[in-house]
Amino acid sequence: MRGMLLDTHVWLWYLRGDQHLRARTRRLIDASLEACWLSPITIWETGILLERRKIRVPGGFRVWLERNRRRVPLREAPLNEAVALEVFDLDLAHRDPADRFLAATARVYDLKLLTADRKLLDSASVPTLAA
């Protein structure tokens, strides 16, 4: 494995210092930031959460994002044709499009998906790590 792809909730919990993220997982991310990846789908999904008022960020989305990308520089796992096609090869009970794209991204880039999502963790077709 080349590293870890952070699921959206893991990334948000990490940035906010949320107690949902176990101390062990926080230490793992801290110790391996250079091997942590983020998908553009996570940025999109965060924007959706903001639009639906499920979360709030200070200073507006773009300002908040830029500040946090500088503060916690993660590698970008680009959304490309290989990822889009891999979505259709997944054997997942999960129908959420964002999670399917994240799972496909992990497979294409040979990353472990760091998640607390039970449906993803229980899937044999996605390399995961429990957050």
For each residue, the residues with C-beta under 8 A, 3 or more apart:
1: 4 110 111 112 127
2: 35 109 110 111
3: 32 35 36 37 75 111 112
4: 1 28 29 32 35 36 37 111 112 113 114 129
5: 36 37 38 39 77 102 105 106 109 111 112 113 114
6: 10 11 14 29 36 37 38 42 74 114
7: 10 11 42 99 102 113 114 115 116 117 120 131
8: 11 12 41 42 45 46 49 98 102
9: 12 13 20 115 116 117 131
10: 6 7 13 14 21 25 114 115 116 131
11: 6 7 8 14 15 38 42 46 74
12: 8 9 15 16 18 46 49 55
13: 9 10 16 18 20 21 131
14: 6 10 11 17 18 21 26 29 72
15: 11 12 68 71 72
16: 12 13
17: 14
18: 12 13 14 21
19:
20: 9 13 116
21: 10 13 14 18 25 26 131
22: 25 26 131
23: 26 27
24: 27 28
25: 10 21 22 28 29 114 131
26: 14 21 22 23 29 30
27: 23 24 30 31
28: 4 24 25 31 32
29: 4 6 14 25 26 32 33 36 114
30: 26 27 33
31: 27 28
32: 3 4 28 29 35 36
33: 29 30 36 72 73 74
34: 75
35: 2 3 4 32 75
36: 3 4 5 6 29 32 33 74 75 114
37: 3 4 5 6 74 75 76 77 109 111
38: 5 6 11 42 43 74 75 76 77
39: 5 42 43 76 77 79 101 102 105
40: 43 44 76 78 79
41: 8 44 45 79 98 101 102 105
42: 6 7 8 11 38 39 45 46 102
43: 38 39 40 46 47 65
44: 40 41 47 48 98
45: 8 41 42 48 49 98
46: 8 11 12 42 43 49 50 55 61 65
47: 43 44 50 51 61
48: 44 45 51 52
49: 8 12 45 46 52 54 55
50: 46 47 53 54 55 56 57 61
51: 47 48
52: 48 49
53: 50 56
54: 49 50
55: 12 46 49 50
56: 50 53
57: 50 60 61 64
58: 64
59: 63 64 67
60: 57 63 64
61: 46 47 50 57 64 65
62: 65 66
63: 59 60 66 67
64: 57 58 59 60 61 67 68
65: 43 46 61 62 68 69
66: 62 63 69 70
67: 59 63 64 70 71
68: 15 64 65 71 72
69: 65 66 72 73 74
70: 66 67 73
71: 15 67 68
72: 14 15 33 68 69
73: 33 69 70
74: 6 11 33 36 37 38 69
75: 3 34 35 36 37 38
76: 37 38 39 40
77: 5 37 38 39 83 105 109 111
78: 40 83
79: 39 40 41 83 84 101 105
80: 83 84 108
81: 84 85
82: 85 86 108
83: 77 78 79 80 86 87 101 104 105 108
84: 79 80 81 87 104
85: 81 82 88 89
86: 82 83 89 90 104 105 107 108
87: 83 84 90 100 101 103 104
88: 85
89: 85 86 104
90: 86 87 100 103 104 107 123 125 126
91: 123 124 125
92: 99 100 103 119 120 123 125 126
93: 119 122 123
94: 99 100 103 117 119 120 123
95: 100
96: 99 100
97: 100 101
98: 8 41 44 45 101 102
99: 7 92 94 96 102 103 117 119 120
100: 87 90 92 94 95 96 97 103 104
101: 39 41 79 83 87 97 98 104 105
102: 5 7 8 39 41 42 98 99 105 106 113 115 120
103: 87 90 92 94 99 100 106 107 113 120 123 125 126
104: 83 84 86 87 89 90 100 101 107 108
105: 5 39 41 77 79 83 86 101 102 108 109 111
106: 5 102 103 109 111 112 113 126 127 128
107: 86 90 103 104 110 125 126 127
108: 80 82 83 86 104 105
109: 2 5 37 77 105 106
110: 1 2 107
111: 1 2 3 4 5 37 77 105 106 127
112: 1 3 4 5 106 127 128 129
113: 4 5 7 102 103 106 120 126 127 128 129
114: 4 5 6 7 10 25 29 36 128 129 131
115: 7 9 10 102 120 121 128 129 130 131
116: 7 9 10 20 121 130 131
117: 7 9 94 99 120 121
118: 121 122
119: 92 93 94 99 122 123
120: 7 92 94 99 102 103 113 115 117 123 126 128
121: 115 116 117 118 128 130
122: 93 118 119
123: 90 91 92 93 94 103 119 120 126 128
124: 91
125: 90 91 92 103 107
126: 90 92 103 106 107 113 120 123
127: 1 106 107 111 112 113
128: 106 112 113 114 115 120 121 123
129: 4 112 113 114 115
130: 115 116 121
131: 7 9 10 13 21 22 25 114 115 116
